[in-house]
Amino acid sequence: MRLFDAAPQIMQDIKEESEIITVKERPAFKVSIARHPTMGKVVIVEGKRGDGIIVKREE
């Protein structure tokens, strides 16, 4: 797996380009599992300010 820090605009772009499979929200963050056309399966961990981390799964 690889971790990438992501600014709010990058997070939004990845979410728009992906098929969201499931979402789980907590008070401090939101986790989405998605299928991106070029990155494959990704986990998106989004903070309340819109920034966060993208986890790319190695196939």
Buried (B, 14 or more C-beta within 10 A) or exposed (E): EEEEEBEEEBBEEBBEEBEEEEEEEEEEEBBBBBEBEEBEBBBBBBEEEEBBBBBBEEE
